[in-house]
Amino acid sequence: MEGQIAKRSLAADAVSYKLSNPLAVRMVQARRLSAAESGDEIYHLTLKLEGRAYSFVEGQSMGIVTPGLREDGKPHKLRLYSIASAQHGDIDSDTIGLCVKRLVEHRAEGPYHGICSNYLCNRKPGDELLVTGPVGKAFSLPVDSSFGVLMFATGTGIAPFRAFLESMYPASGAAWGGQAALFYGARTRAELAYLNDENDDIATLARRGRFAVHVALSRQEKTATGERMYVQHRLREAAHDIWPLVKDSKTAIYICGIKGMEHGIAETLAETARSHGADWEQLLEQWKKRGLWNVEVY
């Protein structure tokens, strides 16, 4: 069996900011990604690094320090958000992007507003924020750009894939050599961040990179058997076309989004493998050992 693949990583001497010594950045702009008719508020936030070092690789996360104290008098917990821009910057090389959904839950005792997400979504241009990181080592692209890349996302789990795709298919310079495909699920088209009428960054990147995008809208689409359409259903529809990419020993698989989504994807990949006479358990074990099976769910 082949060994671990080499993945993009930071230099050993790269700066990593801690809670004890966070980095001060400023809000540049907040672009709403979800359509106005959507009940969800999803934003792309652009932060200015003020010329300070914040090196990262696509797939890493930034920590957000929420000011104030909890009811028990302790500081708010640090929250991590996947970086949604490539290393070359968001608006320019001194900016970085995050994808944030304002969390509002309707509970028996009344509405609950997520502390950090609402803090971020309420920031205005010029406001200062304290951040930490970057963190995360496993969820990064292969060094070898001839690898295939298969991505599965739900909701704001699209954030690291926007960063991936911006890096893989820059406006200038060499494009990624391997084949790529993205499966992306949301409730409605209005919540498809970076792929709707409000913002179509990924559509633009898909045209540039000529990679396949498969969308699943659980509240607007049905399967042939009348079920709600989820990512694994789109994968099942595309199984024949995707199999050459799946079986290739030079394909990395990434799953990011709501907890539990990985099970449906794994089951569908297992069905596909077995239908082609492949040993699914052995295949999955090899992917994991080589760093080809990458999951970040929340």
Residue frames relative to the residue before (quaternion, step in Angstrom):
aa qw qx qy qz dx dy dz
M 1.0000 0.0000 0.0000 0.0000 0.00 0.00 0.00
E 0.4990 -0.6500 0.4837 0.3076 3.56 -1.01 0.82
G 0.5121 -0.6776 0.4491 0.2774 3.56 -1.20 0.60
Q 0.7767 -0.3244 0.2724 0.4661 3.51 -1.40 -0.19
I 0.3908 -0.6977 0.5412 0.2599 3.57 -1.00 0.76
A 0.4676 -0.6409 0.5246 0.3087 3.56 -1.22 0.50
K 0.1172 -0.7964 0.5918 0.0424 3.56 -0.85 1.01
R 0.6263 -0.5222 0.4165 0.4020 3.52 -1.25 0.43
S 0.0659 0.7988 -0.5926 0.0795 3.57 -0.92 0.88
L 0.5703 -0.5963 0.4463 0.3464 3.55 -1.28 0.36
A 0.5851 -0.5412 0.4617 0.3893 3.52 -1.28 0.39
A 0.6310 -0.5755 0.3691 0.3667 3.57 -1.10 0.69
D 0.7407 0.4033 -0.2253 0.4877 3.59 1.08 -0.65
A 0.3515 0.7491 -0.4959 0.2635 3.62 1.23 0.28
V 0.4946 -0.6642 0.4793 0.2906 3.58 -1.06 0.80
S 0.0459 -0.7630 0.6440 0.0304 3.57 -1.05 0.84
Y 0.2819 -0.7938 0.5206 0.1392 3.57 -0.59 1.15
K 0.2229 -0.7873 0.5697 0.0767 3.55 -0.94 1.02
L 0.6858 -0.4613 0.3620 0.4311 3.57 -1.31 0.19
S 0.6609 0.5143 -0.2997 0.4571 3.55 1.10 -0.72
N 0.7918 0.1179 -0.0568 0.5966 3.58 1.25 -0.36
P 0.0260 0.8466 -0.5305 0.0336 3.61 0.59 1.14
L 0.4547 -0.6608 0.5268 0.2812 3.52 -1.34 0.28
A 0.3235 -0.7335 0.5652 0.1944 3.58 -0.95 0.89
V 0.0040 0.7797 -0.6250 0.0373 3.58 -0.84 1.06
R 0.3219 -0.7469 0.5433 0.2081 3.59 -1.25 0.18
M 0.4862 -0.6369 0.5132 0.3077 3.54 -1.14 0.70
V 0.2319 -0.7641 0.5883 0.1278 3.55 -0.92 0.96
Q 0.7724 -0.2165 0.1670 0.5733 3.56 0.85 -0.98
A 0.2124 -0.7319 0.6314 0.1434 3.52 -1.35 0.41
R 0.1038 -0.7935 0.5992 0.0251 3.56 -0.60 1.18
R 0.3579 -0.7219 0.5447 0.2325 3.56 -0.76 0.96
L 0.2548 -0.7896 0.5464 0.1142 3.55 -0.84 1.04
S 0.6762 0.4534 -0.2914 0.5023 3.58 1.06 -0.69
A 0.5444 -0.6411 0.4356 0.3206 3.55 -1.03 0.81
A 0.6678 -0.5424 0.3400 0.3799 3.56 -1.19 0.61
E 0.6811 0.4976 -0.3022 0.4440 3.60 1.03 -0.71
S 0.5503 0.6162 -0.3964 0.4004 3.59 1.25 -0.18
G 0.4557 -0.6729 0.5081 0.2853 3.56 -1.11 0.66
D 0.6401 0.5060 -0.3187 0.4824 3.59 1.27 -0.30
E 0.2161 -0.7328 0.6275 0.1502 3.53 -1.18 0.67
I 0.0440 0.7816 -0.6164 0.0853 3.55 -0.51 1.25
Y 0.0783 -0.8261 0.5579 -0.0129 3.55 -0.78 1.07
H 0.2585 -0.6735 0.6561 0.2215 3.51 -1.33 0.43
L 0.1393 -0.8075 0.5725 0.0295 3.54 -0.54 1.24
T 0.1652 -0.7761 0.6025 0.0853 3.55 -0.89 0.95
L 0.1196 -0.8034 0.5832 0.0114 3.55 -0.72 1.17
K 0.3143 -0.7396 0.5663 0.1830 3.55 -1.02 0.87
L 0.3721 -0.7651 0.4926 0.1832 3.55 -0.84 1.04
E 0.3726 -0.7666 0.4564 0.2553 3.57 1.30 0.00
G 0.6812 -0.5197 0.2863 0.4289 3.57 1.06 0.75
R 0.5464 0.6195 -0.4019 0.3950 3.60 1.25 0.07
A 0.5853 -0.6069 0.4189 0.3371 3.53 -1.18 0.63
Y 0.1892 0.7283 -0.6479 0.1187 3.56 -0.94 0.94
S 0.0157 -0.8290 0.5573 -0.0444 3.53 0.25 1.31
F 0.0916 0.7848 -0.6076 0.0812 3.57 -1.04 0.78
V 0.2873 -0.6956 0.6087 0.2512 3.53 -1.33 0.10
E 0.6256 -0.5540 0.3921 0.3846 3.55 -1.13 0.66
G 0.7037 0.4021 -0.3297 0.4841 3.56 -0.87 1.02
Q 0.6096 0.5417 -0.3581 0.4546 3.59 1.26 -0.22
S 0.3721 -0.7287 0.5385 0.2013 3.56 -1.32 0.29
M 0.3135 -0.7117 0.6004 0.1863 3.52 -1.33 0.52
G 0.3399 -0.7340 0.5525 0.2011 3.57 -1.02 0.84
I 0.2039 -0.7713 0.5938 0.1047 3.57 -1.03 0.83
V 0.2550 -0.7572 0.5876 0.1278 3.56 -0.83 1.07
T 0.1882 -0.7872 0.5804 0.0897 3.58 -0.53 1.18
P 0.3908 -0.7406 0.4893 0.2436 3.62 -0.65 1.01
G 0.6721 0.4908 -0.3687 0.4141 3.56 -1.28 0.34
L 0.4178 -0.6980 0.5315 0.2361 3.53 -1.37 0.01
R 0.5214 -0.6040 0.5003 0.3362 3.55 -1.26 0.44
E 0.7124 -0.4442 0.3196 0.4394 3.57 -1.29 0.10
D 0.6871 0.4699 -0.2872 0.4738 3.58 1.15 -0.59
G 0.5934 -0.6136 0.3455 0.3899 3.56 1.29 0.20
K 0.5857 0.5718 -0.3748 0.4354 3.59 1.26 0.00
P 0.6036 -0.5577 0.4106 0.3950 3.60 -1.18 0.46
H 0.5774 -0.5613 0.4535 0.3821 3.56 -1.20 0.47
K 0.5532 -0.6115 0.4498 0.3431 3.55 -1.14 0.64
L 0.5228 -0.6121 0.4944 0.3281 3.53 -1.14 0.67
R 0.1610 -0.7845 0.5932 0.0821 3.58 -0.93 0.91
L 0.2672 -0.7738 0.5597 0.1284 3.54 -1.00 0.89
Y 0.0633 -0.7780 0.6249 0.0158 3.56 -1.04 0.87
S 0.4754 -0.6649 0.4955 0.2940 3.56 -0.90 0.93
I 0.4463 -0.6769 0.5181 0.2722 3.54 -0.96 0.88
A 0.2360 -0.8238 0.5098 0.0759 3.56 -0.74 1.12
S 0.6735 0.4245 -0.3081 0.5209 3.57 1.20 0.41
A 0.5422 -0.6278 0.4547 0.3243 3.56 -1.22 0.49
Q 0.7212 -0.4587 0.3069 0.4187 3.56 -1.31 0.27
H 0.6565 0.5329 -0.3294 0.4202 3.58 1.05 -0.64
G 0.6667 -0.5361 0.2854 0.4322 3.59 1.29 0.13
D 0.5311 -0.6202 0.4770 0.3254 3.53 -1.33 0.26
I 0.7783 0.1386 -0.0691 0.6086 3.59 0.35 -1.21
D 0.7630 -0.0739 0.0675 0.6386 3.54 1.08 -0.86
S 0.7450 -0.4381 0.2692 0.4250 3.57 -1.30 0.05
D 0.6868 0.4640 -0.2818 0.4833 3.62 1.24 -0.28
T 0.6630 0.4679 -0.3094 0.4958 3.60 1.23 0.37
I 0.1505 -0.7673 0.6198 0.0670 3.52 -1.28 0.51
G 0.2765 -0.7991 0.5181 0.1288 3.61 -1.01 0.77
L 0.1059 -0.7636 0.6341 0.0594 3.55 -1.20 0.69
C 0.2540 -0.7294 0.6104 0.1757 3.57 -1.20 0.57
V 0.0205 0.8286 -0.5519 0.0914 3.59 -0.52 1.21
K 0.1764 -0.7547 0.6235 0.1024 3.54 -1.02 0.89
R 0.4156 -0.6899 0.5316 0.2623 3.57 -0.86 0.98
L 0.2499 -0.7948 0.5396 0.1214 3.56 -0.60 1.18
V 0.1230 0.7445 -0.6461 0.1150 3.54 -0.77 1.16
E 0.0374 -0.8085 0.5869 -0.0214 3.56 -0.55 1.19
H 0.3002 -0.7468 0.5671 0.1749 3.56 -0.98 0.84
R 0.0240 -0.8212 0.5673 -0.0563 3.54 -0.33 1.30
A 0.7097 -0.4616 0.3200 0.4254 3.57 -1.30 0.33
E 0.7244 0.4321 -0.2354 0.4828 3.56 1.01 -0.84
G 0.7197 -0.3875 0.2439 0.5219 3.58 1.28 0.01
P 0.6888 -0.4836 0.3257 0.4308 3.60 -1.23 0.16
Y 0.1943 -0.7543 0.6169 0.1123 3.53 -1.11 0.80
H 0.1714 -0.7827 0.5938 0.0739 3.55 -0.87 1.00
G 0.4477 -0.6964 0.4942 0.2653 3.56 -0.69 1.09
I 0.5063 -0.6974 0.4175 0.2880 3.55 -0.73 1.07
C 0.7693 0.3867 -0.2223 0.4574 3.58 0.56 -1.14
S 0.6609 0.5142 -0.3317 0.4346 3.60 0.87 -0.86
N 0.6768 0.4735 -0.3014 0.4764 3.59 0.97 -0.78
Y 0.5867 0.5542 -0.3614 0.4669 3.56 1.11 -0.67
L 0.6907 0.4765 -0.2857 0.4630 3.59 0.85 -0.95
C 0.7008 0.4838 -0.2794 0.4436 3.57 0.84 -0.97
N 0.6685 0.4904 -0.2980 0.4731 3.61 1.22 -0.37
R 0.4971 0.6598 -0.4403 0.3517 3.60 1.23 -0.13
K 0.2683 -0.7536 0.5861 0.1284 3.53 -1.19 0.73
P 0.6531 -0.4957 0.3729 0.4344 3.60 -1.17 0.39
G 0.7553 0.3306 -0.2811 0.4912 3.55 -0.87 1.02
D 0.5453 0.6169 -0.4029 0.3997 3.61 1.20 -0.38
E 0.3587 -0.7250 0.5499 0.2080 3.55 -1.09 0.78
L 0.0735 -0.7685 0.6347 0.0339 3.55 -1.13 0.76
L 0.3097 -0.7150 0.5893 0.2137 3.54 -1.26 0.45
V 0.0484 -0.8139 0.5785 -0.0243 3.56 -0.83 1.03
T 0.2165 -0.7472 0.6118 0.1430 3.53 -1.33 0.38
G 0.5801 0.6058 -0.4343 0.3284 3.55 -1.34 -0.03
P 0.5358 0.0665 -0.7427 -0.3962 1.40 -2.36 -0.85
V 0.2095 -0.7614 0.5978 0.1383 3.57 -1.28 0.37
G 0.6299 0.5298 -0.4105 0.3925 3.55 -1.27 0.46
K 0.0900 -0.8184 0.5674 0.0154 3.56 -0.86 1.01
A 0.7110 0.5152 -0.2727 0.3933 3.56 0.94 -0.91
F 0.7241 0.4569 -0.2454 0.4546 3.59 0.96 -0.89
S 0.4578 0.6577 -0.4735 0.3656 3.57 0.53 1.17
L 0.6325 -0.5759 0.3808 0.3511 3.54 -1.26 0.47
P 0.5708 -0.5569 0.4582 0.3926 3.59 -1.20 0.40
V 0.5401 -0.5898 0.4834 0.3560 3.55 -1.19 0.52
D 0.6817 0.4753 -0.2633 0.4899 3.55 1.05 -0.87
S 0.2760 -0.8116 0.4964 0.1370 3.58 -0.38 1.23
S 0.5477 0.5860 -0.4228 0.4218 3.60 1.22 0.19
F 0.4697 0.6722 -0.4398 0.3661 3.61 1.30 -0.03
G 0.4340 -0.6318 0.5684 0.2990 3.54 -1.25 0.52
V 0.1527 -0.7807 0.6013 0.0757 3.59 -1.14 0.61
L 0.0581 -0.7945 0.6040 -0.0257 3.55 -0.65 1.21
M 0.0655 -0.8416 0.5345 -0.0413 3.58 -0.48 1.25
F 0.0728 -0.7739 0.6288 0.0184 3.55 -1.08 0.89
A 0.0509 0.8194 -0.5654 0.0796 3.60 -0.71 1.06
T 0.0643 -0.7325 0.6701 0.1016 3.51 -1.33 0.45
G 0.8576 0.1080 -0.0767 0.4970 3.57 -1.14 0.70
T 0.8176 -0.1910 0.1645 0.5177 3.56 -0.95 -0.93
G 0.4262 0.6797 -0.4673 0.3716 3.58 1.28 0.19
I 0.5055 0.6400 -0.4190 0.3992 3.57 1.29 -0.02
A 0.4789 0.7286 -0.4138 0.2620 3.60 1.18 -0.55
P 0.7288 0.4106 -0.2923 0.4635 3.67 0.60 -0.94
F 0.6370 0.5347 -0.3415 0.4379 3.59 1.13 -0.54
R 0.5632 0.5431 -0.3949 0.4815 3.58 1.16 -0.45
A 0.6490 0.5057 -0.3108 0.4759 3.58 1.00 -0.85
F 0.6182 0.5447 -0.3393 0.4538 3.59 0.95 -0.88
L 0.7397 0.4591 -0.2414 0.4287 3.52 0.66 -1.20
E 0.6113 0.5315 -0.3526 0.4686 3.59 1.09 -0.63
S 0.6683 0.4851 -0.2873 0.4852 3.55 1.08 -0.76
M 0.6832 0.5061 -0.2839 0.4433 3.57 0.98 -0.88
Y 0.8074 0.1733 -0.0565 0.5612 3.57 1.05 -0.81
P 0.0215 -0.8347 0.5502 -0.0110 3.61 0.49 1.16
A 0.6314 -0.5436 0.3928 0.3892 3.55 -1.23 0.48
S 0.7747 0.0865 -0.0628 0.6232 3.56 1.17 -0.58
G 0.6637 0.4833 -0.3630 0.4406 3.56 -1.11 0.57
A 0.7055 -0.4769 0.3279 0.4091 3.54 -1.35 0.11
A 0.3430 -0.7328 0.5555 0.1919 3.56 -0.99 0.89
W 0.6674 -0.4907 0.3845 0.4074 3.56 -1.30 0.34
G 0.4044 -0.7602 0.4625 0.2111 3.56 -0.86 0.94
G 0.6871 0.4963 -0.2853 0.4475 3.59 1.06 -0.72
Q 0.6004 -0.5555 0.4343 0.3773 3.53 -1.32 0.29
A 0.0893 -0.7958 0.5973 0.0433 3.60 -1.11 0.65
A 0.0035 0.7713 -0.6364 -0.0074 3.55 -1.26 0.53
L 0.1537 -0.7819 0.6012 0.0597 3.56 -1.09 0.81
F 0.0971 -0.7443 0.6588 0.0506 3.55 -1.02 0.95
Y 0.0015 -0.8341 0.5450 -0.0854 3.56 -0.57 1.19
G 0.0864 -0.8278 0.5543 0.0079 3.56 -0.73 1.09
A 0.0775 0.7553 -0.6479 0.0610 3.55 -1.16 0.76
R 0.6511 -0.5090 0.3667 0.4272 3.58 -1.24 0.17
T 0.7926 -0.0334 0.0652 0.6054 3.57 0.85 -1.02
R 0.6744 -0.4820 0.3530 0.4338 3.56 -1.24 0.21
A 0.5858 0.6006 -0.3665 0.4023 3.59 1.13 -0.58
E 0.7262 0.4103 -0.2317 0.5007 3.60 1.19 -0.57
L 0.4664 0.6619 -0.4614 0.3626 3.60 1.24 0.16
A 0.2243 -0.8076 0.5313 0.1230 3.58 0.09 1.26
Y 0.8369 0.1365 -0.1572 0.5063 3.55 -0.98 0.99
L 0.7580 0.3093 -0.1961 0.5398 3.59 1.23 0.21
N 0.6062 0.5070 -0.3873 0.4748 3.57 0.94 0.93
D 0.7563 -0.4025 0.2609 0.4450 3.57 -1.29 -0.13
E 0.6233 0.5415 -0.3472 0.4448 3.60 1.18 -0.44
N 0.7885 -0.0499 0.0812 0.6076 3.57 1.04 -0.80
D 0.0506 -0.8284 0.5577 -0.0114 3.57 -0.73 1.04
D 0.0873 0.8417 -0.5262 0.0840 3.59 1.04 0.80
I 0.7089 0.4625 -0.2811 0.4522 3.58 0.82 -0.97
A 0.5961 0.5442 -0.3666 0.4627 3.60 1.07 -0.62
T 0.6406 0.5183 -0.3133 0.4721 3.57 1.03 -0.83
L 0.6693 0.4922 -0.2931 0.4731 3.58 0.95 -0.91
A 0.6299 0.5386 -0.3367 0.4470 3.60 1.04 -0.74
R 0.6436 0.5029 -0.3256 0.4762 3.56 1.01 -0.75
R 0.6632 0.5048 -0.2967 0.4661 3.56 1.02 -0.83
G 0.7831 0.3541 -0.1707 0.4818 3.57 0.89 -0.96
R 0.2973 -0.7894 0.4845 0.2318 3.57 1.31 -0.25
F 0.4084 0.6754 -0.5117 0.3396 3.55 0.91 0.91
A 0.5513 -0.6438 0.4344 0.3048 3.55 -1.22 0.56
V 0.1037 -0.7648 0.6334 0.0556 3.58 -1.07 0.83
H 0.0817 -0.7891 0.6088 0.0042 3.57 -0.76 1.12
V 0.1382 -0.8254 0.5467 0.0276 3.59 -0.51 1.21
A 0.0893 -0.7763 0.6228 0.0404 3.57 -1.06 0.84
L 0.0863 -0.8050 0.5870 0.0024 3.58 -0.65 1.15
S 0.3002 -0.8359 0.4326 0.1553 3.56 -0.05 1.33
R 0.7346 0.3873 -0.2437 0.5011 3.63 1.14 -0.47
Q 0.7301 0.4082 -0.2360 0.4947 3.56 1.24 -0.10
E 0.7696 0.3056 -0.1596 0.5375 3.58 1.20 -0.39
K 0.2050 -0.7619 0.6046 0.1098 3.54 -1.22 0.61
T 0.4754 -0.6256 0.5291 0.3204 3.53 -1.26 0.47
A 0.7060 -0.4476 0.3280 0.4402 3.57 -1.27 0.11
T 0.7135 0.4175 -0.2483 0.5049 3.59 1.19 -0.53
G 0.6264 -0.5998 0.3193 0.3819 3.59 1.25 0.31
E 0.4864 0.6509 -0.4448 0.3767 3.59 1.23 0.22
R 0.5909 -0.5219 0.4535 0.4157 3.55 -1.29 0.25
M 0.4462 -0.7172 0.4797 0.2375 3.55 -1.01 0.86
Y 0.0019 0.7894 -0.6124 0.0413 3.55 -0.66 1.17
V 0.7497 -0.4185 0.2715 0.4349 3.53 -1.33 0.27
Q 0.6743 0.5090 -0.3173 0.4308 3.60 0.86 -0.90
H 0.6124 0.5396 -0.3559 0.4551 3.59 1.15 -0.54
R 0.6342 0.5054 -0.3259 0.4860 3.58 1.02 -0.78
L 0.6236 0.5367 -0.3348 0.4593 3.57 1.04 -0.78
R 0.6473 0.5187 -0.3216 0.4566 3.58 0.95 -0.86
E 0.6399 0.5283 -0.3224 0.4554 3.60 1.02 -0.80
A 0.7577 0.3793 -0.1858 0.4975 3.55 1.05 -0.86
A 0.3106 0.8157 -0.4592 0.1655 3.59 1.33 0.03
H 0.6615 0.5153 -0.3191 0.4416 3.60 0.89 -0.90
D 0.6987 0.4665 -0.2737 0.4684 3.58 0.91 -0.91
I 0.6975 0.4875 -0.2653 0.4533 3.57 1.08 -0.77
W 0.5223 0.6903 -0.4075 0.2909 3.61 1.10 -0.61
P 0.6379 0.5168 -0.3665 0.4379 3.69 0.83 -0.75
L 0.6522 0.4968 -0.3101 0.4813 3.59 1.09 -0.70
V 0.6580 0.5249 -0.3102 0.4418 3.59 0.97 -0.89
K 0.7313 0.4525 -0.2529 0.4432 3.58 0.81 -0.96
D 0.5389 0.6354 -0.4004 0.3814 3.58 1.22 -0.35
S 0.4332 -0.7152 0.4877 0.2508 3.59 -0.80 0.97
K 0.6911 0.4030 -0.2763 0.5325 3.57 1.30 -0.09
T 0.5022 0.5878 -0.4711 0.4246 3.56 0.81 1.10
A 0.1877 -0.7698 0.6033 0.0903 3.57 -0.89 1.01
I 0.2107 -0.7899 0.5705 0.0785 3.57 -0.94 0.98
Y 0.0653 -0.8005 0.5955 -0.0179 3.56 -0.90 1.02
I 0.0575 -0.7836 0.6185 -0.0078 3.57 -0.94 0.99
C 0.1139 0.8008 -0.5774 0.1112 3.60 -0.70 1.05
G 0.5283 0.6168 -0.4643 0.3534 3.57 -0.84 0.99
I 0.8324 -0.2232 0.1612 0.4810 3.52 -1.21 -0.59
K 0.5652 -0.6262 0.4255 0.3274 3.55 -1.02 0.89
G 0.7345 0.3818 -0.3083 0.4688 3.56 -0.92 0.93
M 0.5479 0.6396 -0.4021 0.3592 3.59 1.17 -0.47
E 0.6021 0.6026 -0.3572 0.3831 3.57 1.10 -0.67
H 0.6084 0.5811 -0.3601 0.4031 3.58 1.11 -0.63
G 0.6727 0.4887 -0.2980 0.4689 3.59 0.90 -0.88
I 0.6414 0.5175 -0.3183 0.4685 3.57 1.06 -0.77
A 0.6582 0.5088 -0.3043 0.4640 3.58 0.93 -0.92
E 0.6504 0.5200 -0.3189 0.4528 3.59 0.95 -0.85
T 0.6728 0.4896 -0.2978 0.4679 3.57 0.97 -0.85
L 0.6375 0.5045 -0.3258 0.4826 3.58 1.03 -0.75
A 0.6188 0.5417 -0.3393 0.4567 3.57 1.08 -0.73
E 0.6338 0.5251 -0.3199 0.4692 3.59 0.97 -0.89
T 0.6663 0.5140 -0.2938 0.4534 3.55 0.94 -0.97
A 0.6573 0.5155 -0.3074 0.4557 3.57 0.93 -0.93
R 0.6915 0.4852 -0.2843 0.4534 3.56 0.83 -0.99
S 0.6345 0.5333 -0.3363 0.4472 3.59 1.06 -0.71
H 0.7070 0.3993 -0.2463 0.5292 3.58 1.27 -0.40
G 0.5891 -0.6304 0.3454 0.3692 3.56 1.27 0.37
A 0.4997 0.6562 -0.4263 0.3714 3.60 1.23 0.33
D 0.4669 -0.6509 0.5273 0.2834 3.57 -1.23 0.58
W 0.3169 -0.7969 0.4833 0.1758 3.60 -0.16 1.29
E 0.6644 0.5143 -0.3223 0.4361 3.59 0.80 -0.94
Q 0.6653 0.4914 -0.2986 0.4762 3.58 0.96 -0.85
L 0.6348 0.5396 -0.3202 0.4510 3.55 1.02 -0.84
L 0.6762 0.4876 -0.2910 0.4694 3.58 0.89 -0.96
E 0.6313 0.5357 -0.3312 0.4525 3.60 0.97 -0.82
Q 0.6583 0.5036 -0.3044 0.4694 3.57 0.97 -0.84
W 0.6264 0.5375 -0.3360 0.4536 3.58 0.97 -0.85
K 0.6850 0.4920 -0.2890 0.4530 3.56 0.85 -0.98
K 0.6782 0.5011 -0.2971 0.4480 3.59 0.89 -0.93
R 0.7296 0.4213 -0.2338 0.4853 3.57 1.04 -0.71
G 0.5116 -0.6604 0.4179 0.3572 3.60 1.26 -0.06
L 0.4665 0.6942 -0.4262 0.3446 3.56 1.20 0.52
W 0.6824 0.4116 -0.2619 0.5443 3.60 1.28 -0.30
N 0.0500 0.8346 -0.5365 0.1144 3.59 -0.20 1.31
V 0.0010 -0.8222 0.5651 -0.0686 3.57 -0.59 1.19
E 0.0590 0.7514 -0.6555 0.0461 3.57 -0.97 0.96
V 0.1208 0.7964 -0.5786 0.1282 3.59 -0.34 1.24
Y 0.1579 -0.7979 0.5793 0.0539 3.56 -1.20 0.54
